[in-house]
Amino acid sequence: MKKLLFLVLIGLMITACGKDDSYDPVETDTQAPSKPLSFTASEQTETSLKLSWAASTDNVGVTGYRIYQDGTALANVITKTNTTITGLTEGTAYSFYVTAIDAKNNESAPSNIVDAFTVTQPLSFLPLLSEMGVFTGTLSNLTPTQGVQLYEINSTLFSDYTYKQRLIRLPEGQSMRYNNTDLLPTFPDNTLISKTFYYNIDERDPSLGKKIIETRILLKVDGQWLVGDYIWNAAQTEATYRETGSTEAISYIDKNGDTQNVNYQIPSKQDCFTCHNNNATTFPIGPKLRNLNFVPSYTTQNQLDYLASVGLLQGVNPSNVSALPNWEDQTLLIKDRARAYVDVNCAHCHQPGGSVPSGFNLDLRLETDFNNTGIYTNRGEIIARFQSTLPTYRMPQLGRTVVHGEALQMLNEYIDSL
């Protein structure tokens, strides 16, 4: 009897074990895979990029991965640990993350987020200004196209009393960056900076129109700045790229109602290099952070704060940046006004590494201690050259043909005070 009961018990156990063997863990799986690690983007082109990540783990196995682009899941589930995303837009910022999926469609937590940019074709100087993507609508209205930002500087460079419109365009999603200096920020590749020179036909009534002469453009390509100039036609309908200089006779009516005639000098490409150069490296002159650190006419904010608010500048606090004095502000000390003027108008050449031949012994940068500038020793020649219009003697030699009367008066006062 005991033997019979033992056999029955064994049979029941075998039956029970048979039922356990029929258990399918996939059918009852609720455990999500581990999140993918080491998610990266690489091999960016104008319209594609490659995404890669480390494999996830799961209790019953990972069956695929789901890519999210700008928060939206892409249609296809990926079975490998890398994929190439195609059909993207040139020069555009995208955000990606990836999740792991198992057989029951349990989805892991997201990987790290990767912000990636597609490549923009390097900028180049096209034959016509209208092709450069700076202005929209009627060209002579000088209306910046979308993505092109107006900026102003506090202390300006003199160019025979012309007005100047300053614009900058950065690649979409990218910004200038503060690099712990009051001088130029770091500009991303494919930055475009333009400066358009013009006169009002009648200073007493600007609504009568303007005479636009040239639009100078700086392009940053592969870490290097390139210079180019577009010369406007007489009809003011287009400007054409040109590398040779010329002289153009300009006539306009000033604020007193007097007719002023100027033999305006359009620079050659080599002339541009003369000023925009230090130790054989080309660079912008005007948009130093200290010269942008004020409230411009187009906003009620400090300009550095404004550029940061629209995503064009990162990492800077205006309180940590000095402000270049406005040389025209007569409430300021005369020494501050004079040093600001020569910094903007003269220091790009008169500094170590500048284009002035050795022997002049002038360093006119604002940050240079006065005793090391050479201003006092050369004070007589500074004034003589500044009030001259002789092409081989005047200073600056490029960019002006007439005497800057208001600045000459201010500099004379400064020199007399030394």
WOWOQUI-V912243 format. One record per residue. RES is the residue in one small letter. SS is DSSP state (H for helix, E for strand, C for the rest). NEAR is the number of other C-alpha atoms within 10 Angstrom. Layout:
BEGIN
{{RES;SS;NEAR} {RES;SS;NEAR}}
END
This chain:
BEGIN
{{m;C;6} {k;H;7} {k;H;8} {l;H;9} {l;H;10} {f;H;11} {l;H;12} {v;H;12} {l;H;12} {i;H;12} {g;H;12} {l;H;12} {m;H;12} {i;H;12} {t;H;11} {a;H;11} {c;H;11} {g;H;11} {k;H;10} {d;H;10} {d;H;8} {s;C;8} {y;C;10} {d;C;9} {p;C;10} {v;C;14} {e;C;9} {t;C;9} {d;C;15} {t;C;14} {q;C;16} {a;C;21} {p;C;23} {s;C;20} {k;C;21} {p;C;23} {l;E;16} {s;E;10} {f;E;18} {t;E;19} {a;E;18} {s;E;14} {e;C;11} {q;C;17} {t;C;18} {e;C;17} {t;C;17} {s;C;18} {l;E;20} {k;E;15} {l;E;21} {s;E;18} {w;E;19} {a;E;15} {a;C;17} {s;C;20} {t;C;17} {d;C;18} {n;C;14} {v;C;15} {g;C;14} {v;E;23} {t;E;18} {g;E;20} {y;E;24} {r;E;20} {i;E;23} {y;E;17} {q;E;17} {d;C;14} {g;C;11} {t;E;11} {a;E;15} {l;E;13} {a;E;9} {n;E;10} {v;E;15} {i;E;17} {t;C;14} {k;C;13} {t;C;17} {n;E;17} {t;E;15} {t;E;13} {i;E;15} {t;C;12} {g;C;9} {l;C;16} {t;C;16} {e;C;16} {g;C;19} {t;C;17} {a;E;17} {y;E;16} {s;E;14} {f;E;22} {y;E;23} {v;E;27} {t;E;24} {a;E;30} {i;E;26} {d;E;23} {a;C;15} {k;C;16} {n;C;16} {n;C;17} {e;E;21} {s;C;23} {a;C;14} {p;C;18} {s;C;21} {n;C;17} {i;C;15} {v;E;16} {d;E;14} {a;E;18} {f;E;26} {t;C;20} {v;C;19} {t;C;18} {q;C;12} {p;C;12} {l;C;16} {s;C;15} {f;C;18} {l;C;13} {p;C;13} {l;E;15} {l;H;22} {s;H;17} {e;H;11} {m;C;14} {g;C;14} {v;C;23} {f;E;19} {t;C;14} {g;C;11} {t;C;12} {l;H;16} {s;H;18} {n;H;13} {l;C;14} {t;C;14} {p;E;18} {t;C;13} {q;C;11} {g;C;13} {v;E;19} {q;E;17} {l;E;16} {y;E;16} {e;C;21} {i;C;21} {n;C;21} {s;C;23} {t;C;18} {l;C;19} {f;C;18} {s;C;19} {d;C;17} {y;C;15} {t;C;17} {y;E;16} {k;E;20} {q;E;14} {r;E;20} {l;E;19} {i;E;20} {r;E;22} {l;C;20} {p;C;21} {e;C;16} {g;C;13} {q;C;20} {s;C;21} {m;E;20} {r;E;17} {y;C;19} {n;C;13} {n;C;12} {t;C;14} {d;C;21} {l;C;18} {l;E;20} {p;C;20} {t;E;13} {f;C;19} {p;C;17} {d;C;19} {n;C;25} {t;C;20} {l;E;25} {i;E;22} {s;E;21} {k;E;17} {t;E;20} {f;E;18} {y;E;17} {y;E;22} {n;E;20} {i;C;20} {d;E;21} {e;C;18} {r;C;13} {d;C;12} {p;H;11} {s;H;10} {l;H;10} {g;C;14} {k;E;18} {k;E;20} {i;E;24} {i;E;23} {e;E;21} {t;E;22} {r;E;21} {i;E;23} {l;E;23} {l;E;24} {k;E;23} {v;E;17} {d;C;11} {g;C;11} {q;E;12} {w;E;19} {l;E;21} {v;E;20} {g;E;19} {d;E;27} {y;E;23} {i;E;23} {w;E;20} {n;C;13} {a;C;11} {a;C;10} {q;C;16} {t;C;12} {e;C;16} {a;E;24} {t;E;16} {y;E;19} {r;C;16} {e;C;17} {t;C;12} {g;C;15} {s;E;12} {t;E;11} {e;E;12} {a;E;9} {i;E;14} {s;E;17} {y;E;18} {i;E;17} {d;C;16} {k;C;11} {n;C;9} {g;C;11} {d;C;11} {t;E;12} {q;E;10} {n;E;12} {v;E;16} {n;E;15} {y;E;20} {q;E;18} {i;E;22} {p;C;20} {s;C;16} {k;H;16} {q;H;13} {d;H;15} {c;H;20} {f;H;18} {t;H;18} {c;H;23} {h;C;22} {n;E;19} {n;E;17} {n;C;9} {a;C;12} {t;E;12} {t;E;19} {f;C;20} {p;C;18} {i;C;16} {g;C;21} {p;C;19} {k;E;17} {l;H;23} {r;H;23} {n;H;26} {l;H;26} {n;C;25} {f;C;22} {v;E;17} {p;C;17} {s;C;10} {y;C;10} {t;C;9} {t;C;10} {q;C;14} {n;E;14} {q;H;23} {l;H;23} {d;H;19} {y;H;16} {l;H;19} {a;H;17} {s;H;12} {v;C;10} {g;C;14} {l;C;22} {l;E;20} {q;E;19} {g;C;11} {v;C;20} {n;C;12} {p;H;17} {s;H;8} {n;H;11} {v;C;19} {s;C;15} {a;C;19} {l;C;25} {p;C;21} {n;C;20} {w;C;24} {e;C;17} {d;C;12} {q;C;10} {t;C;9} {l;C;12} {l;C;12} {i;H;18} {k;H;17} {d;H;16} {r;H;24} {a;H;23} {r;H;23} {a;H;26} {y;H;27} {v;H;21} {d;H;24} {v;H;21} {n;H;22} {c;C;19} {a;C;21} {h;C;26} {c;C;23} {h;C;23} {q;C;19} {p;C;17} {g;C;15} {g;C;20} {s;C;18} {v;C;16} {p;C;10} {s;C;11} {g;C;6} {f;C;10} {n;C;17} {l;C;21} {d;C;24} {l;C;27} {r;C;22} {l;C;18} {e;C;11} {t;C;13} {d;C;11} {f;H;14} {n;H;9} {n;H;12} {t;C;19} {g;C;15} {i;C;19} {y;C;14} {t;C;12} {n;C;13} {r;H;16} {g;H;13} {e;H;12} {i;H;17} {i;H;17} {a;H;12} {r;H;16} {f;H;21} {q;C;19} {s;C;17} {t;C;16} {l;C;12} {p;C;12} {t;C;10} {y;C;13} {r;C;20} {m;C;23} {p;C;20} {q;C;15} {l;C;16} {g;C;19} {r;C;21} {t;C;20} {v;C;19} {v;C;17} {h;C;15} {g;H;11} {e;H;9} {a;H;19} {l;H;15} {q;H;12} {m;H;18} {l;H;23} {n;H;15} {e;H;14} {y;H;18} {i;H;17} {d;H;8} {s;H;9} {l;C;9}}
END
